[in-house]
Amino acid sequence: MAVTGRLALLVALGALVVGLLWPSGTGVLVVSGVLALAAAVDALVAVPVRSLRLERERDGIATLRLGTSLEVALRVANPGRRRASLVLRDAWEPSAGAVPARHRVVVPAGERRRVVTTLTPTRRGDRDAVRVTVRSIGPLGLAARQGRRDVPARVRVLPAFGSRRHLPSRLARLRELDGRRAVQIRGQGTEFDSLREYVAGDDVRSIDWRASARSTDLVVRTWRPERDRHVLVVIDTGRSAAGRVGDAPRLDAALDTALLLAALASRGGDRVDLLALDREVRASVLGATAGDLLPALVTAMAPLEPRLVETDMRLLATAALARAGRRSLVVLVTGLDEAAVSEGLDPVLGPLLHRHTLLLAAVADPELATMAAGRGDAEAVYTAAAAGAARDARRRTAERLARRGVEIVDAGPEDLPPAVADRYLALKAAGRL
């Protein structure tokens, strides 16, 4: 049982009446008894909560992108013979961003009503409904029956993919590299494109003499950058991914980078796979077709959260080698911390570099540059010295990896996705995929 604000107001008025007209213990008992009896009767005649039927309008798991909103509907049916005046709360996890907090709804006898809650999640992953609390108010509005019901529901919040705004410009550059602009000189990373008639100025080395013998004109071969290359994106979900840069963990920038690269590479005719791990494989997308790639990636990425453990780099190298049987571009999104790289990544680089082209993408913290420039007081100077030392250590680590043949992209969370896409295009143009 629950009481309403109307009963509290009547209690205050009753106290005023007793104080002015009947200032005695008997008056207090009489007024209190009348109000208590009225509240009890009101609650008794209210529609029982257990007689109501609650069900979700949509079965299964609904999906939405982070930063967008979704309406979830709950149907409330009243099979009884009395009208039900209800206050209903459809409670979700706090990060689901459910509004409004409460719904007031009147359900006539034998009818049902639809209650809509808007979700605006603030985090990726699966967000579950907690419970539905229903308060059935009596006809006098003094008291109510209250009960809780479990009405399961789940929404899956997919990565926002904010870097997709960079995709059109990179696709335009990709079209300049592929068959839209055939070249006459065969080289590493090119494949046969087509035959066409010889024109003045063409390189005589590109003449196809066999085709020319079957034609009345000279015919030349044209070439284009190879397609159907293999790109394996490996995301480190360990301790380095948990560090926050701005308002989000580094893992979010890593996922955004992987999505942009996958969208670009699949449009370029290359095959893209995904692997996310720390001490165990957390997500894997293998062999998806170009049309199914992005849906498969965002579904696999949605529940990923960083773990406060050191990533097993031997497991990472073993898993990458097992999934990339032929020469591939392996894009490793991890940290550039000097100690972690020296102790974890360095020992396993040899087999990876021997068989594949390795690109290491790291999320830098733009605040380090701001801190390194601080000179306001003694504390700012010490902070600047520490920030400068951290940046120097990061630069030394990147230079050491680059000397071993690793492609390095170190940029802030907003700049990392387009920077990795640009490096992919450069490697593709150079025939190094």
Backbone torsions as a table, in degrees:
resi	resn	phi	psi	omega
1	MET	NA	145.7	177.4
2	ALA	-138.6	150.0	178.7
3	VAL	-104.3	160.1	-177.6
4	THR	-109.1	172.2	176.6
5	GLY	-66.2	-25.4	177.9
6	ARG	-64.4	-40.7	177.9
7	LEU	-65.0	-40.4	178.0
8	ALA	-61.4	-38.1	177.8
9	LEU	-65.6	-41.1	178.4
10	LEU	-65.7	-36.6	176.9
11	VAL	-62.4	-42.5	178.9
12	ALA	-64.6	-41.3	177.7
13	LEU	-66.3	-38.2	177.5
14	GLY	-63.0	-39.5	178.0
15	ALA	-64.1	-36.6	178.8
16	LEU	-67.0	-41.9	179.2
17	VAL	-64.0	-44.3	179.2
18	VAL	-61.7	-42.5	-178.3
19	GLY	-65.1	-33.8	-177.0
20	LEU	-90.9	-39.6	-171.4
21	LEU	-108.9	-26.3	-174.3
22	TRP	-143.1	63.2	-174.3
23	PRO	-76.4	75.3	179.3
24	SER	-151.6	167.5	177.8
25	GLY	-64.4	-34.2	178.6
26	THR	-62.8	-42.9	178.3
27	GLY	-60.7	-41.9	178.4
28	VAL	-61.7	-45.3	-178.0
29	LEU	-64.6	-41.4	-177.7
30	VAL	-64.9	-50.2	-179.0
31	VAL	-62.9	-44.0	179.7
32	SER	-62.8	-41.7	-179.9
33	GLY	-64.3	-42.9	178.9
34	VAL	-61.4	-45.8	-179.3
35	LEU	-66.1	-40.9	179.1
36	ALA	-64.2	-41.9	178.8
37	LEU	-64.6	-42.3	179.6
38	ALA	-62.6	-41.3	179.7
39	ALA	-66.3	-40.3	-179.5
40	ALA	-65.5	-43.9	178.6
41	VAL	-64.6	-41.0	179.8
42	ASP	-61.2	-44.1	178.1
43	ALA	-66.7	-34.8	-177.4
44	LEU	-67.5	-37.7	-177.2
45	VAL	-88.6	-3.8	175.5
46	ALA	-65.5	152.4	179.5
47	VAL	-64.4	126.3	179.6
48	PRO	-59.9	136.6	-179.6
49	VAL	-64.4	-37.2	-176.4
50	ARG	-67.4	-16.8	178.6
51	SER	-81.9	-13.6	-179.8
52	LEU	-78.2	147.9	176.6
53	ARG	-110.2	124.9	-180.0
54	LEU	-117.7	133.6	177.9
55	GLU	-151.5	150.5	177.7
56	ARG	-77.4	144.6	179.5
57	GLU	-74.6	-28.4	-176.0
58	ARG	-122.4	129.3	175.4
59	ASP	-89.1	161.0	177.9
60	GLY	82.5	-170.0	-176.1
61	ILE	-101.7	119.6	175.2
62	ALA	-83.4	151.2	-178.9
63	THR	-124.4	149.9	173.6
64	LEU	-155.9	159.6	178.2
65	ARG	-87.1	147.9	176.6
66	LEU	-58.8	132.5	-177.9
67	GLY	97.7	-7.9	176.5
68	THR	-109.5	175.4	-178.2
69	SER	-121.1	156.9	-179.4
70	LEU	-142.5	137.1	176.0
71	GLU	-94.8	129.5	175.2
72	VAL	-115.6	133.1	-174.0
73	ALA	-111.4	144.0	178.0
74	LEU	-124.4	128.4	177.9
75	ARG	-95.8	130.2	178.9
76	VAL	-116.1	117.1	-179.0
77	ALA	-110.7	138.6	178.9
78	ASN	-116.6	96.2	-177.6
79	PRO	-80.7	-3.6	-176.2
80	GLY	-78.3	-171.6	-177.1
81	ARG	-103.3	0.6	-179.4
82	ARG	-119.2	151.7	177.8
83	ARG	-69.2	138.7	-179.4
84	ALA	-108.0	120.3	174.5
85	SER	-102.5	114.7	-167.7
86	LEU	-122.6	147.8	163.4
87	VAL	-117.4	120.8	-170.5
88	LEU	-124.5	137.2	175.9
89	ARG	-124.0	116.0	176.7
90	ASP	-94.7	94.7	-171.5
91	ALA	-87.1	134.0	175.6
92	TRP	-124.0	173.4	174.0
93	GLU	-57.7	146.8	-177.4
94	PRO	-55.2	-38.6	-177.6
95	SER	-73.4	-5.2	176.7
96	ALA	-75.7	-20.0	177.6
97	GLY	64.7	47.9	-176.5
98	ALA	-78.8	129.5	174.4
99	VAL	-141.5	147.6	-5.3
100	PRO	-75.2	165.6	-178.8
101	ALA	-70.8	-33.6	-178.3
102	ARG	-136.2	150.1	178.4
103	HIS	-122.7	134.5	171.4
104	ARG	-104.1	125.4	-175.4
105	VAL	-144.8	140.9	175.4
106	VAL	-113.0	124.9	-178.1
107	VAL	-116.2	108.0	177.5
108	PRO	-61.7	161.3	-179.6
109	ALA	-59.1	133.4	177.2
110	GLY	73.9	9.6	-179.6
111	GLU	-121.0	178.6	177.8
112	ARG	-140.6	156.9	-180.0
113	ARG	-130.9	159.3	-177.7
114	ARG	-109.9	126.7	179.2
115	VAL	-112.7	125.3	-174.4
116	VAL	-112.5	128.0	174.6
117	THR	-115.4	133.4	179.7
118	THR	-97.8	126.8	179.0
119	LEU	-105.7	130.3	173.5
120	THR	-129.7	83.6	-173.4
121	PRO	-64.8	151.4	178.3
122	THR	-108.7	-2.3	179.7
123	ARG	-140.8	155.4	174.5
124	ARG	-72.5	169.7	172.0
125	GLY	105.4	-172.3	180.0
126	ASP	-86.5	131.1	178.5
127	ARG	-119.8	124.6	-173.2
128	ASP	-107.0	149.2	170.7
129	ALA	-73.2	137.5	-177.7
130	VAL	-85.4	-62.3	177.8
131	ARG	-166.6	165.9	175.2
132	VAL	-111.9	122.2	177.6
133	THR	-103.7	126.6	-176.7
134	VAL	-120.2	130.7	175.1
135	ARG	-117.4	115.7	-179.6
136	SER	-97.7	112.5	-173.1
137	ILE	-89.7	138.8	178.8
138	GLY	-69.9	169.2	-177.2
139	PRO	-64.3	-27.7	178.5
140	LEU	-82.2	-13.7	-179.6
141	GLY	72.7	22.3	-178.8
142	LEU	-96.7	-34.8	-175.6
143	ALA	-145.5	168.5	-176.0
144	ALA	-150.5	155.8	168.2
145	ARG	-90.7	145.3	-178.1
146	GLN	-134.3	140.7	178.2
147	GLY	-152.8	162.9	179.5
148	ARG	-119.6	141.1	179.2
149	ARG	-131.8	142.4	173.6
150	ASP	-91.6	115.4	176.8
151	VAL	-125.0	88.8	-170.5
152	PRO	-60.8	144.2	174.0
153	ALA	-161.1	153.4	-179.8
154	ARG	-147.9	138.3	172.0
155	VAL	-121.1	144.7	179.3
156	ARG	-108.9	119.9	-177.8
157	VAL	-94.7	114.7	-176.6
158	LEU	-88.4	158.8	176.7
159	PRO	-55.9	148.5	-174.9
160	ALA	-69.4	-29.8	-177.6
161	PHE	54.9	52.2	179.3
162	GLY	-66.8	-22.4	-177.4
163	SER	-77.3	-1.0	-179.9
164	ARG	-63.0	-16.6	177.1
165	ARG	-66.5	-19.0	178.0
166	HIS	-86.2	-9.2	-172.6
167	LEU	-66.3	-44.7	-177.6
168	PRO	-57.3	-42.9	-178.5
169	SER	-67.7	-36.0	178.9
170	ARG	-73.0	-33.3	175.9
171	LEU	-66.1	-35.4	177.0
172	ALA	-63.0	-41.1	177.7
173	ARG	-68.9	-34.5	178.7
174	LEU	-65.0	-38.9	178.8
175	ARG	-63.8	-25.9	176.1
176	GLU	-72.7	-22.3	-177.6
177	LEU	-91.8	-30.9	-173.8
178	ASP	-87.1	-153.2	-171.8
179	GLY	-66.0	-8.0	177.1
180	ARG	-68.7	-19.8	179.6
181	ARG	-136.6	81.7	-178.8
182	ALA	-70.4	149.7	178.5
183	VAL	-118.5	164.5	-177.3
184	GLN	-97.6	-17.7	-174.6
185	ILE	-96.5	122.1	177.2
186	ARG	-79.4	137.7	179.2
187	GLY	-156.2	-176.8	-179.7
188	GLN	-61.7	132.8	178.6
189	GLY	83.9	14.8	177.2
190	THR	-117.8	159.0	176.4
191	GLU	-139.7	162.0	-177.2
192	PHE	-62.2	137.7	-179.5
193	ASP	-111.4	-61.2	-176.0
194	SER	-165.0	175.0	174.4
195	LEU	-111.8	145.3	174.9
196	ARG	-150.0	168.0	-178.9
197	GLU	-70.4	146.4	178.3
198	TYR	-70.7	138.2	173.8
199	VAL	-127.7	158.3	-177.6
200	ALA	-58.5	131.8	-179.7
201	GLY	103.6	-13.8	178.1
202	ASP	-68.0	149.0	177.5
203	ASP	-69.2	126.6	-177.4
204	VAL	-66.2	-20.5	179.0
205	ARG	-70.3	-15.5	-179.4
206	SER	-90.9	0.6	-179.9
207	ILE	-69.0	132.2	174.8
208	ASP	-96.9	102.8	-172.0
209	TRP	-70.3	-33.9	178.7
210	ARG	-65.9	-45.5	178.2
211	ALA	-66.1	-35.8	178.6
212	SER	-64.8	-34.3	-179.5
213	ALA	-65.9	-27.5	179.9
214	ARG	-91.9	3.2	-178.1
215	SER	-126.6	163.7	177.7
216	THR	-83.2	-10.5	-179.2
217	ASP	-124.2	162.1	173.2
218	LEU	-69.5	142.7	-177.5
219	VAL	-124.4	136.2	178.8
220	VAL	-116.2	153.5	175.9
221	ARG	-92.5	146.3	173.0
222	THR	-120.8	153.5	-174.7
223	TRP	-128.8	158.2	178.0
224	ARG	-141.0	161.6	177.2
225	PRO	-58.5	142.2	-178.0
226	GLU	-59.6	145.5	173.9
227	ARG	-112.8	-178.6	179.7
228	ASP	57.9	36.5	170.6
229	ARG	-80.8	168.2	-178.5
230	HIS	-113.1	127.4	176.9
231	VAL	-118.7	121.6	178.1
232	LEU	-112.7	117.6	178.5
233	VAL	-98.2	121.1	-179.6
234	VAL	-114.4	120.9	-177.5
235	ILE	-109.6	124.7	176.3
236	ASP	-81.5	115.5	-179.9
237	THR	-103.8	18.4	-179.1
238	GLY	-84.7	-151.7	-172.8
239	ARG	-58.4	-39.6	-176.5
240	SER	-64.6	-27.5	-179.9
241	ALA	-79.4	-13.5	-177.0
242	ALA	-83.5	-20.6	-179.5
243	GLY	-61.1	136.7	-177.3
244	ARG	-91.2	134.9	173.8
245	VAL	-121.7	110.1	-171.6
246	GLY	73.7	-126.8	-177.1
247	ASP	-101.3	5.0	-173.9
248	ALA	-137.1	152.7	175.0
249	PRO	-70.0	159.3	179.4
250	ARG	-59.5	-27.1	-178.8
251	LEU	-59.6	-35.6	-179.7
252	ASP	-63.0	-41.5	176.8
253	ALA	-66.1	-35.0	177.8
254	ALA	-64.3	-42.6	179.1
255	LEU	-65.7	-40.8	178.4
256	ASP	-62.3	-40.3	177.9
257	THR	-62.9	-45.1	-179.6
258	ALA	-63.0	-39.2	-178.8
259	LEU	-66.7	-44.2	179.7
260	LEU	-64.5	-44.0	179.7
261	LEU	-63.6	-41.6	-179.7
262	ALA	-64.4	-43.0	179.3
263	ALA	-62.8	-40.9	-178.8
264	LEU	-70.1	-47.5	-176.1
265	ALA	-66.5	-37.5	179.9
266	SER	-67.1	-35.3	175.4
267	ARG	-67.3	-26.5	178.6
268	GLY	-84.4	7.5	177.9
269	GLY	84.1	8.5	179.9
270	ASP	-95.0	156.1	-179.8
271	ARG	-95.9	131.8	-174.8
272	VAL	-120.3	131.5	173.8
273	ASP	-122.8	158.9	-178.5
274	LEU	-128.6	142.6	175.4
275	LEU	-141.9	127.1	177.1
276	ALA	-126.3	130.0	-175.7
277	LEU	-158.0	164.1	168.4
278	ASP	-134.9	-91.4	172.0
279	ARG	-95.8	-4.6	174.6
280	GLU	-151.5	161.9	178.8
281	VAL	-73.2	121.3	-177.1
282	ARG	-97.2	-29.5	179.8
283	ALA	-156.1	147.8	-179.5
284	SER	-152.3	130.6	174.8
285	VAL	-128.0	116.1	-175.8
286	LEU	-130.1	137.1	171.3
287	GLY	70.2	19.0	179.2
288	ALA	-72.5	141.5	176.7
289	THR	-74.0	166.9	-176.8
290	ALA	-59.8	-38.0	-179.2
291	GLY	-72.3	-28.5	-177.9
292	ASP	-98.3	-3.2	-170.8
293	LEU	-64.2	-56.0	-176.1
294	LEU	-62.2	-45.1	175.2
295	PRO	-58.3	-38.9	179.0
296	ALA	-66.9	-39.0	-179.4
297	LEU	-66.4	-49.4	-176.5
298	VAL	-66.2	-32.8	177.1
299	THR	-67.0	-40.6	179.0
300	ALA	-70.9	-32.7	-177.1
301	MET	-78.9	-26.9	-170.6
302	ALA	-53.2	-47.6	-177.4
303	PRO	-83.8	1.1	-175.4
304	LEU	-69.7	131.8	173.4
305	GLU	-135.4	143.0	179.5
306	PRO	-67.7	148.5	177.9
307	ARG	-114.7	144.1	-178.5
308	LEU	-84.6	61.8	177.2
309	VAL	-135.7	155.9	174.9
310	GLU	-76.8	131.9	-179.1
311	THR	-69.0	137.4	176.8
312	ASP	-80.6	98.6	-176.6
313	MET	-69.2	-27.2	175.8
314	ARG	-67.1	-41.5	174.9
315	LEU	-62.4	-40.4	179.5
316	LEU	-60.4	-48.0	-179.1
317	ALA	-65.4	-41.8	179.9
318	THR	-63.4	-45.0	-180.0
319	ALA	-65.7	-39.5	179.6
320	ALA	-65.3	-43.4	-180.0
321	LEU	-66.2	-34.9	-179.6
322	ALA	-70.0	-31.6	-176.9
323	ARG	-91.7	-12.8	178.9
324	ALA	-119.3	85.4	-176.8
325	GLY	-72.5	-37.2	178.3
326	ARG	-103.3	175.3	-178.6
327	ARG	-61.2	130.9	-173.6
328	SER	-141.1	167.6	167.6
329	LEU	-94.4	114.6	178.3
330	VAL	-101.3	116.0	179.7
331	VAL	-102.8	110.0	-178.6
332	LEU	-102.8	117.0	178.9
333	VAL	-101.3	104.9	-175.9
334	THR	-150.1	-169.8	-179.6
335	GLY	-91.3	167.5	176.7
336	LEU	-115.2	28.4	178.2
337	ASP	-67.1	131.4	-172.6
338	GLU	-58.2	-47.7	-177.0
339	ALA	-66.6	-44.7	-178.0
340	ALA	-63.7	-39.7	179.6
341	VAL	-68.6	-42.8	-177.7
342	SER	-64.4	-42.4	-175.1
343	GLU	-86.5	-29.4	-174.6
344	GLY	-106.5	-51.2	-172.5
345	LEU	-83.2	-41.4	-175.7
346	ASP	-53.0	-46.1	-176.8
347	PRO	-64.5	-20.2	-175.9
348	VAL	-108.7	5.8	-177.9
349	LEU	-69.1	-34.3	-174.3
350	GLY	-51.9	-58.4	-179.4
351	PRO	-61.4	-35.4	179.7
352	LEU	-66.2	-46.2	-178.5
353	LEU	-71.0	-28.3	-179.8
354	HIS	-67.4	-35.3	-174.2
355	ARG	-105.0	-22.0	-170.9
356	HIS	-137.0	165.2	167.1
357	THR	-89.3	124.9	-174.7
358	LEU	-110.0	125.9	175.8
359	LEU	-117.0	120.5	179.2
360	LEU	-103.0	120.8	179.1
361	ALA	-110.0	127.7	-177.6
362	ALA	-127.4	141.4	179.5
363	VAL	-90.1	113.6	179.0
364	ALA	-88.1	155.8	178.5
365	ASP	-98.7	111.1	-179.7
366	PRO	-62.3	-20.7	-179.5
367	GLU	-65.7	-24.5	179.8
368	LEU	-61.3	-39.7	179.0
369	ALA	-65.0	-39.7	178.5
370	THR	-65.7	-43.4	180.0
371	MET	-66.0	-37.6	-178.5
372	ALA	-67.2	-20.8	-179.0
373	ALA	-92.4	-2.9	-176.6
374	GLY	-71.2	133.9	178.4
375	ARG	-142.9	20.5	-171.8
376	GLY	-68.3	-43.3	-179.0
377	ASP	-147.8	-173.9	-176.7
378	ALA	-62.2	-41.5	179.4
379	GLU	-62.8	-41.1	179.5
380	ALA	-65.3	-35.7	178.9
381	VAL	-66.1	-44.8	177.9
382	TYR	-63.8	-40.0	177.5
383	THR	-62.9	-41.3	178.7
384	ALA	-63.6	-38.7	178.7
385	ALA	-64.5	-42.5	179.1
386	ALA	-65.8	-41.5	179.2
387	ALA	-65.7	-39.9	177.8
388	GLY	-63.3	-40.2	178.2
389	ALA	-64.4	-39.6	178.8
390	ALA	-65.1	-40.7	179.1
391	ARG	-67.5	-38.8	178.3
392	ASP	-64.3	-42.4	178.9
393	ALA	-63.2	-39.3	178.9
394	ARG	-65.7	-41.3	179.2
395	ARG	-65.9	-41.1	178.3
396	ARG	-62.6	-40.9	179.2
397	THR	-63.6	-43.5	179.3
398	ALA	-63.6	-41.6	179.9
399	GLU	-65.3	-38.7	179.9
400	ARG	-65.8	-41.6	178.1
401	LEU	-67.7	-37.5	179.3
402	ALA	-63.8	-36.2	178.2
403	ARG	-64.6	-25.4	178.4
404	ARG	-86.3	-2.7	176.7
405	GLY	105.2	8.8	179.4
406	VAL	-86.1	132.4	173.0
407	GLU	-78.5	128.1	-175.4
408	ILE	-114.4	131.1	170.2
409	VAL	-128.0	112.9	-178.0
410	ASP	-123.3	109.1	-174.7
411	ALA	-151.3	165.6	178.1
412	GLY	-67.9	169.3	-175.3
413	PRO	-60.7	-31.6	179.3
414	GLU	-80.2	-30.1	-175.4
415	ASP	-93.4	-16.9	-174.7
416	LEU	-65.2	-47.7	-178.8
417	PRO	-56.7	-51.0	179.2
418	PRO	-66.9	-30.2	178.8
419	ALA	-66.5	-41.3	177.5
420	VAL	-66.8	-39.3	177.3
421	ALA	-62.0	-40.9	178.4
422	ASP	-64.4	-40.4	179.5
423	ARG	-67.1	-37.1	176.1
424	TYR	-59.9	-45.3	180.0
425	LEU	-63.2	-39.2	179.0
426	ALA	-65.0	-41.9	178.4
427	LEU	-66.7	-37.1	179.2
428	LYS	-66.7	-41.8	178.5
429	ALA	-64.9	-32.3	179.6
430	ALA	-84.8	-1.7	179.8
431	GLY	70.5	32.9	-176.8
432	ARG	-106.7	12.1	177.2
433	LEU	-78.6	NA	NA
